[in-house]
Amino acid sequence: MAAKGLGPQPSRSGASRQAGKTRSVSAGKPPAAAKSAAAAKPKVIPEAVANRMARRIAVASGVPSLLGMAVFVVSYVLVSRHIVDVPPGLTLIGSGAFFLLGVLGLSYGVLSASWESEPGSLLGGEQIGLNISRLRQSLRALRSGGNQG
């Protein structure tokens, strides 16, 4: 039976095999590291900020995605009713461009939302630079903290 999880699996001693018990992964850690891991609370995005991000993502990625689907429908109607002979490549490029805008809208929705308790502006242009710098700082902190242990 394969073990679940990542990383090295703890070895079983003869006594623990007979008893059918396994050591927990944290048992191999020093007591201080186990206490600090248990005491560290995960950082959670406040509900107001999460709702703000979700609204911006819904608009910034939803509208272009709907337009990407509409390109197929409009192209079909134009071709099937013999109004215009739309080349398939043009339909592909048009829908692909809108779907790409939808993907970019995901990042825009997160980065343009104010990460503070106050909402910020309608488009959030002033927040993008600030949020990118915050993101870079947190990535640097993760890299420097991840090299330990």
TIDREN-965606 format. One line per 3 residues: number of its first residue (from 1); their letters; for each residue y, z, x of N, C-alpha, C, O. Coordinates in Angstrom, 2 decimals. Layout:
residues N
NUM> a> Y/Z/X/Y/Z/X/Y/Z/X/Y/Z/X ~ ... .
END
This chain:
residues 149
1> maa> -1.17/0.00/0.85/0.00/0.00/0.00/1.23/0.00/0.89/1.33/0.83/1.79 ~ 2.16/-0.92/0.64/3.34/-1.05/1.49/4.34/0.06/1.17/4.49/0.45/0.01 ~ 5.00/0.55/2.19/6.01/1.58/2.00/7.31/0.96/1.51/7.65/-0.17/1.87 .
4> kgl> 8.02/1.71/0.70/9.29/1.22/0.18/10.41/1.63/1.12/10.30/2.63/1.82 ~ 11.51/0.85/1.12/12.67/1.20/1.92/12.71/0.45/3.23/11.78/-0.27/3.59 ~ 13.81/0.63/3.92/14.02/-0.03/5.19/13.93/0.98/6.32/14.04/2.18/6.10 .
7> gpq> 13.73/0.48/7.49/13.73/1.34/8.66/12.33/1.83/8.98/11.38/1.53/8.27 ~ 12.22/2.58/10.06/10.91/3.06/10.47/10.39/4.08/9.47/11.13/4.91/8.95 ~ 9.09/4.01/9.22/8.46/4.94/8.31/8.00/6.16/9.10/7.53/6.02/10.23 .
10> psr> 8.13/7.34/8.51/7.69/8.54/9.23/6.17/8.53/9.38/5.44/8.10/8.49 ~ 5.73/9.03/10.52/4.29/9.08/10.75/3.72/10.29/10.03/4.41/11.30/9.84 ~ 2.47/10.18/9.64/1.82/11.29/8.96/0.92/12.02/9.95/0.23/11.41/10.76 .
13> sga> 0.96/13.30/9.86/0.05/14.08/10.70/-1.27/14.22/9.95/-1.34/13.90/8.76 ~ -2.29/14.68/10.62/-3.60/14.84/9.99/-3.55/15.79/8.81/-4.18/15.53/7.78 ~ -2.80/16.89/8.93/-2.74/17.88/7.85/-2.03/17.32/6.63/-2.44/17.56/5.50 .
16> srq> -0.96/16.56/6.87/-0.22/16.03/5.71/-1.00/14.92/5.04/-0.85/14.71/3.84 ~ -1.84/14.18/5.80/-2.67/13.15/5.20/-3.71/13.77/4.29/-4.01/13.25/3.22 ~ -4.25/14.89/4.73/-5.26/15.55/3.91/-4.65/16.13/2.66/-5.28/16.14/1.60 .
19> agk> -3.44/16.62/2.76/-2.77/17.21/1.61/-2.16/16.15/0.71/-1.80/16.43/-0.43 ~ -2.04/14.91/1.21/-1.47/13.83/0.41/0.04/13.87/0.35/0.65/13.26/-0.54 ~ 0.66/14.58/1.27/2.11/14.70/1.27/2.67/13.85/2.41/2.02/13.67/3.44 .
22> trs> 3.89/13.35/2.23/4.57/12.62/3.29/5.86/13.35/3.63/6.43/14.07/2.81 ~ 6.29/13.14/4.83/7.57/13.71/5.24/8.67/12.86/4.65/8.50/11.65/4.50 ~ 9.79/13.46/4.32/10.93/12.68/3.87/11.63/12.12/5.09/11.52/12.67/6.19 .
25> vsa> 12.36/11.04/4.90/13.05/10.39/6.01/14.09/11.32/6.59/14.34/11.29/7.80 ~ 14.73/12.17/5.74/15.76/13.06/6.25/15.18/14.21/7.05/15.92/14.91/7.74 ~ 13.85/14.42/6.98/13.24/15.51/7.73/13.35/15.28/9.23/13.35/16.24/10.00 .
28> gkp> 13.44/14.02/9.66/13.54/13.71/11.08/14.95/13.85/11.61/15.17/13.81/12.82 ~ 15.93/14.03/10.71/17.33/14.14/11.15/17.63/15.57/11.56/16.99/16.51/11.09 ~ 18.61/15.72/12.45/19.04/17.07/12.78/19.65/17.72/11.53/20.17/17.02/10.67 .
31> paa> 19.59/19.06/11.44/20.11/19.74/10.25/21.58/19.43/9.97/21.96/19.32/8.81 ~ 22.40/19.29/10.99/23.83/19.01/10.79/24.03/17.64/10.16/24.87/17.46/9.29 ~ 23.24/16.66/10.61/23.37/15.31/10.07/22.88/15.28/8.63/23.46/14.57/7.80 .
34> aks> 21.83/16.02/8.32/21.33/16.06/6.95/22.34/16.71/6.03/22.55/16.25/4.91 ~ 23.00/17.80/6.50/24.00/18.47/5.68/25.21/17.58/5.45/25.74/17.53/4.34 ~ 25.67/16.87/6.50/26.85/16.03/6.35/26.56/14.84/5.45/27.45/14.38/4.73 .
37> aaa> 25.33/14.33/5.47/24.97/13.22/4.59/24.94/13.68/3.14/25.33/12.93/2.25 ~ 24.47/14.89/2.90/24.42/15.42/1.55/25.80/15.80/1.06/26.10/15.67/-0.13 ~ 26.66/16.28/1.96/27.99/16.71/1.56/28.94/15.54/1.34/29.91/15.67/0.59 .
40> akp> 28.68/14.40/1.97/29.58/13.25/1.83/29.43/12.66/0.44/28.33/12.27/0.03 ~ 30.54/12.61/-0.28/30.52/12.03/-1.62/30.90/10.56/-1.52/31.80/10.21/-0.77 ~ 30.22/9.71/-2.26/30.58/8.30/-2.22/31.96/8.09/-2.83/32.34/8.73/-3.81 .
43> kvi> 32.72/7.16/-2.22/34.05/6.85/-2.74/33.89/5.92/-3.93/33.15/4.93/-3.85 ~ 34.56/6.22/-4.99/34.43/5.46/-6.23/35.78/4.86/-6.58/36.82/5.51/-6.42 ~ 35.77/3.63/-7.05/37.01/2.98/-7.50/37.43/3.64/-8.80/36.62/3.75/-9.71 .
46> pea> 38.69/4.08/-8.90/39.16/4.68/-10.15/39.02/3.70/-11.33/39.14/2.49/-11.15 ~ 38.78/4.23/-12.50/38.52/3.39/-13.67/39.69/2.47/-13.99/39.48/1.31/-14.36 ~ 40.93/2.95/-13.85/42.09/2.11/-14.14/42.16/0.92/-13.18/42.48/-0.19/-13.60 .
49> van> 41.85/1.15/-11.91/41.88/0.07/-10.92/40.73/-0.90/-11.18/40.92/-2.11/-11.09 ~ 39.56/-0.39/-11.51/38.41/-1.25/-11.80/38.69/-2.13/-13.02/38.35/-3.31/-13.01 ~ 39.29/-1.56/-14.05/39.63/-2.35/-15.24/40.67/-3.42/-14.92/40.59/-4.54/-15.43 .
52> rma> 41.63/-3.08/-14.08/42.66/-4.05/-13.67/42.02/-5.20/-12.89/42.36/-6.36/-13.11 ~ 41.10/-4.87/-11.99/40.41/-5.91/-11.23/39.57/-6.78/-12.15/39.55/-8.00/-12.01 ~ 38.88/-6.16/-13.10/38.02/-6.92/-14.02/38.83/-7.89/-14.86/38.41/-9.03/-15.09 .
55> rri> 40.00/-7.46/-15.33/40.85/-8.37/-16.11/41.31/-9.55/-15.28/41.28/-10.69/-15.72 ~ 41.74/-9.26/-14.06/42.21/-10.35/-13.19/41.07/-11.30/-12.82/41.27/-12.51/-12.78 ~ 39.89/-10.76/-12.57/38.74/-11.61/-12.24/38.37/-12.47/-13.44/38.07/-13.66/-13.28 .
58> ava> 38.39/-11.88/-14.63/38.03/-12.63/-15.83/38.96/-13.82/-16.04/38.51/-14.91/-16.41 ~ 40.24/-13.62/-15.80/41.19/-14.71/-15.98/41.13/-15.69/-14.80/41.06/-16.91/-15.00 ~ 41.15/-15.16/-13.58/41.24/-16.02/-12.40/39.96/-16.80/-12.13/40.02/-17.85/-11.49 .
61> sgv> 38.83/-16.33/-12.60/37.60/-17.10/-12.40/37.07/-17.69/-13.71/36.40/-18.72/-13.69 ~ 37.37/-17.04/-14.82/36.89/-17.52/-16.11/37.53/-18.82/-16.56/36.85/-19.73/-17.01 ~ 38.85/-18.90/-16.43/39.56/-20.11/-16.86/39.13/-21.34/-16.05/38.79/-22.35/-16.65 .
64> psl> 39.12/-21.28/-14.72/38.65/-22.46/-13.98/37.19/-22.81/-14.26/36.83/-23.98/-14.29 ~ 36.35/-21.79/-14.46/34.94/-22.08/-14.76/34.80/-22.77/-16.11/34.00/-23.70/-16.24 ~ 35.56/-22.34/-17.10/35.54/-23.02/-18.40/36.06/-24.45/-18.28/35.54/-25.36/-18.92 .
67> lgm> 37.09/-24.64/-17.46/37.60/-26.00/-17.25/36.57/-26.86/-16.53/36.47/-28.06/-16.80 ~ 35.81/-26.26/-15.62/34.75/-27.00/-14.94/33.69/-27.48/-15.91/33.18/-28.59/-15.78 ~ 33.36/-26.65/-16.89/32.40/-27.07/-17.92/33.02/-28.10/-18.86/32.34/-29.01/-19.33 .
70> avf> 34.32/-27.95/-19.13/35.01/-28.89/-20.03/35.06/-30.29/-19.43/35.08/-31.27/-20.17 ~ 35.08/-30.39/-18.11/35.08/-31.71/-17.46/33.84/-32.49/-17.87/33.91/-33.68/-18.14 ~ 32.69/-31.81/-17.91/31.46/-32.48/-18.33/31.55/-32.96/-19.78/31.17/-34.08/-20.10 .
73> vvs> 32.06/-32.10/-20.64/32.15/-32.44/-22.06/33.11/-33.60/-22.27/32.79/-34.55/-22.99 ~ 34.29/-33.53/-21.66/35.29/-34.60/-21.82/34.75/-35.90/-21.24/34.92/-36.96/-21.84 ~ 34.12/-35.82/-20.08/33.55/-37.02/-19.48/32.49/-37.64/-20.39/32.45/-38.86/-20.55 .
76> yvl> 31.65/-36.81/-20.98/30.61/-37.31/-21.89/31.23/-38.00/-23.10/30.79/-39.08/-23.50 ~ 32.24/-37.36/-23.68/32.88/-37.94/-24.87/33.54/-39.27/-24.52/33.41/-40.24/-25.26 ~ 34.23/-39.32/-23.40/34.91/-40.56/-23.00/33.92/-41.69/-22.75/34.18/-42.83/-23.11 .
79> vsr> 32.79/-41.38/-22.12/31.80/-42.42/-21.81/31.00/-42.81/-23.04/30.75/-43.99/-23.27 ~ 30.59/-41.82/-23.85/29.73/-42.13/-25.00/30.47/-42.89/-26.10/29.85/-43.65/-26.84 ~ 31.76/-42.69/-26.21/32.54/-43.42/-27.22/33.19/-44.68/-26.66/34.01/-45.31/-27.33 .
82> hiv> 32.85/-45.03/-25.46/33.33/-46.24/-24.78/34.86/-46.29/-24.71/35.47/-47.35/-24.85 ~ 35.46/-45.12/-24.49/36.92/-45.06/-24.33/37.28/-45.42/-22.90/38.13/-46.28/-22.67 ~ 36.65/-44.76/-21.95/36.86/-45.00/-20.51/35.51/-44.89/-19.83/34.70/-44.03/-20.19 .
85> dvp> 35.27/-45.74/-18.87/34.04/-45.64/-18.08/34.32/-44.72/-16.90/34.83/-45.16/-15.87 ~ 33.96/-43.45/-17.05/34.22/-42.45/-16.01/33.05/-42.47/-15.03/31.90/-42.28/-15.42 ~ 33.34/-42.71/-13.75/32.26/-42.69/-12.76/31.67/-41.29/-12.63/32.41/-40.30/-12.69 .
88> pgl> 30.36/-41.18/-12.46/29.73/-39.86/-12.33/30.28/-39.05/-11.15/30.36/-37.83/-11.21 ~ 30.64/-39.75/-10.09/31.20/-39.04/-8.93/32.51/-38.35/-9.26/32.78/-37.26/-8.75 ~ 33.32/-38.97/-10.10/34.59/-38.36/-10.50/34.34/-37.11/-11.34/35.05/-36.11/-11.19 .
91> tli> 33.35/-37.18/-12.20/32.98/-36.00/-13.00/32.50/-34.88/-12.09/32.86/-33.72/-12.27 ~ 31.69/-35.23/-11.12/31.16/-34.24/-10.18/32.28/-33.60/-9.37/32.31/-32.38/-9.20 ~ 33.19/-34.41/-8.86/34.29/-33.89/-8.06/35.22/-33.01/-8.90/35.64/-31.94/-8.46 .
94> gsg> 35.52/-33.47/-10.11/36.40/-32.69/-10.99/35.81/-31.34/-11.36/36.48/-30.31/-11.27 ~ 34.54/-31.35/-11.78/33.92/-30.08/-12.15/33.71/-29.19/-10.93/33.90/-27.97/-11.01 ~ 33.34/-29.78/-9.81/33.17/-29.00/-8.59/34.45/-28.33/-8.14/34.44/-27.19/-7.67 .
97> aff> 35.57/-29.05/-8.28/36.86/-28.47/-7.90/37.20/-27.27/-8.77/37.68/-26.25/-8.27 ~ 36.95/-27.39/-10.08/37.23/-26.25/-10.96/36.29/-25.08/-10.68/36.72/-23.93/-10.71 ~ 35.01/-25.35/-10.42/34.09/-24.27/-10.10/34.46/-23.60/-8.78/34.31/-22.38/-8.65 .
100> llg> 34.95/-24.36/-7.81/35.42/-23.77/-6.56/36.62/-22.88/-6.81/36.73/-21.79/-6.23 ~ 37.53/-23.32/-7.67/38.66/-22.47/-8.03/38.18/-21.19/-8.70/38.77/-20.12/-8.50 ~ 37.12/-21.28/-9.49/36.55/-20.09/-10.11/36.02/-19.11/-9.09/36.19/-17.90/-9.25 .
103> vlg> 35.38/-19.61/-8.06/34.87/-18.74/-7.00/36.03/-18.09/-6.24/35.99/-16.90/-5.93 ~ 37.05/-18.88/-5.95/38.23/-18.32/-5.28/38.92/-17.30/-6.17/39.54/-16.35/-5.68 ~ 38.83/-17.50/-7.49/39.42/-16.56/-8.44/38.79/-15.18/-8.37/39.45/-14.19/-8.67 .
106> lsy> 37.53/-15.11/-7.99/36.89/-13.80/-7.81/37.61/-12.99/-6.73/37.96/-11.83/-6.93 ~ 37.83/-13.62/-5.59/38.52/-12.93/-4.50/39.96/-12.63/-4.88/40.47/-11.54/-4.60 ~ 40.62/-13.60/-5.51/42.00/-13.38/-5.92/42.09/-12.21/-6.89/43.00/-11.38/-6.78 .
109> gvl> 41.16/-12.12/-7.83/41.20/-11.05/-8.81/41.10/-9.68/-8.18/41.77/-8.74/-8.62 ~ 40.26/-9.55/-7.17/40.11/-8.25/-6.50/41.29/-7.97/-5.60/41.83/-6.86/-5.60 ~ 41.71/-8.97/-4.82/42.75/-8.73/-3.82/44.16/-8.67/-4.41/45.04/-8.08/-3.78 .
112> sas> 44.39/-9.26/-5.57/45.75/-9.24/-6.13/45.98/-8.04/-7.03/47.13/-7.77/-7.40 ~ 44.95/-7.31/-7.38/45.11/-6.12/-8.22/45.64/-4.97/-7.38/45.28/-4.82/-6.21 ~ 46.51/-4.18/-7.98/47.03/-3.01/-7.29/45.92/-1.98/-7.17/45.28/-1.64/-8.17 .
115> wes> 45.68/-1.47/-5.97/44.64/-0.47/-5.76/45.20/0.93/-5.91/44.51/1.92/-5.65 ~ 46.44/1.03/-6.33/47.08/2.31/-6.58/46.99/2.62/-8.07/46.47/1.82/-8.84 ~ 47.48/3.79/-8.48/47.40/4.17/-9.89/48.37/3.36/-10.75/48.10/3.14/-11.93 .
118> epg> 49.50/2.93/-10.19/50.45/2.11/-10.96/50.02/0.64/-10.93/49.48/0.18/-9.92 ~ 50.26/-0.10/-12.03/49.69/-1.43/-12.17/50.19/-2.52/-11.23/49.38/-3.37/-10.84 ~ 51.43/-2.57/-10.84/51.91/-3.68/-10.01/52.43/-4.82/-10.86/52.64/-4.65/-12.07 .
121> sll> 52.65/-5.98/-10.25/53.26/-7.10/-10.96/52.22/-7.93/-11.73/51.02/-7.67/-11.64 ~ 52.69/-8.92/-12.48/51.82/-9.74/-13.31/50.85/-10.57/-12.47/49.65/-10.59/-12.74 ~ 51.36/-11.27/-11.44/50.50/-12.12/-10.61/49.93/-11.40/-9.40/48.91/-11.83/-8.86 .
124> gge> 50.56/-10.32/-8.96/50.02/-9.53/-7.87/50.16/-10.13/-6.49/49.41/-9.76/-5.58 ~ 51.09/-11.05/-6.31/51.26/-11.69/-5.01/51.60/-10.71/-3.90/51.18/-10.90/-2.76 ~ 52.36/-9.69/-4.22/52.76/-8.73/-3.20/51.61/-7.82/-2.78/51.67/-7.20/-1.71 .
127> qig> 50.56/-7.74/-3.58/49.43/-6.87/-3.28/48.40/-7.50/-2.35/47.64/-6.79/-1.69 ~ 48.38/-8.82/-2.29/47.32/-9.50/-1.54/47.34/-9.13/-0.06/46.31/-8.75/0.50 ~ 48.50/-9.22/0.57/48.60/-8.87/2.00/48.25/-7.42/2.26/47.55/-7.11/3.23 .
130> lni> 48.72/-6.55/1.40/48.43/-5.12/1.55/46.94/-4.84/1.40/46.36/-4.08/2.18 ~ 46.32/-5.46/0.40/44.90/-5.21/0.16/44.02/-5.85/1.23/42.96/-5.30/1.57 ~ 44.43/-6.99/1.78/43.67/-7.59/2.88/43.72/-6.68/4.11/42.71/-6.51/4.79 .
133> srl> 44.88/-6.10/4.39/44.97/-5.20/5.54/44.13/-3.94/5.31/43.52/-3.43/6.25 ~ 44.09/-3.44/4.08/43.24/-2.29/3.77/41.77/-2.65/3.96/40.99/-1.86/4.50 ~ 41.40/-3.83/3.52/40.02/-4.29/3.65/39.62/-4.41/5.11/38.53/-3.99/5.49 .
136> rqs> 40.50/-4.97/5.93/40.22/-5.09/7.36/40.06/-3.73/8.02/39.17/-3.53/8.85 ~ 40.94/-2.77/7.64/40.85/-1.42/8.21/39.52/-0.76/7.85/38.90/-0.11/8.68 ~ 39.09/-0.93/6.60/37.83/-0.30/6.20/36.64/-0.97/6.89/35.67/-0.29/7.22 .
139> lra> 36.70/-2.29/7.12/35.63/-2.97/7.85/35.57/-2.50/9.29/34.49/-2.31/9.85 ~ 36.75/-2.31/9.90/36.78/-1.79/11.28/36.19/-0.39/11.33/35.45/-0.05/12.25 ~ 36.52/0.44/10.33/35.99/1.81/10.30/34.49/1.80/10.11/33.78/2.60/10.72 .
142> lrs> 33.99/0.90/9.29/32.54/0.79/9.10/31.85/0.36/10.38/30.80/0.91/10.74 ~ 32.43/-0.60/11.08/31.82/-1.07/12.33/31.81/0.02/13.37/30.80/0.20/14.06 ~ 32.90/0.75/13.52/32.95/1.79/14.54/32.06/2.97/14.16/31.45/3.59/15.03 .
145> ggn> 31.97/3.28/12.88/31.09/4.37/12.44/29.64/3.97/12.41/28.76/4.81/12.57 ~ 29.38/2.67/12.21/28.01/2.18/12.12/27.32/2.11/13.46/26.09/2.08/13.52 ~ 28.09/2.09/14.56/27.49/1.99/15.89/26.91/3.33/16.34/26.10/3.38/17.27 .
148> qg> 27.32/4.41/15.68/26.81/5.72/16.05/25.49/5.95/15.36/25.27/5.45/14.26 ~ 24.62/6.69/15.96/23.40/7.16/15.33/22.38/6.14/15.25/21.29/6.40/14.73 .
END
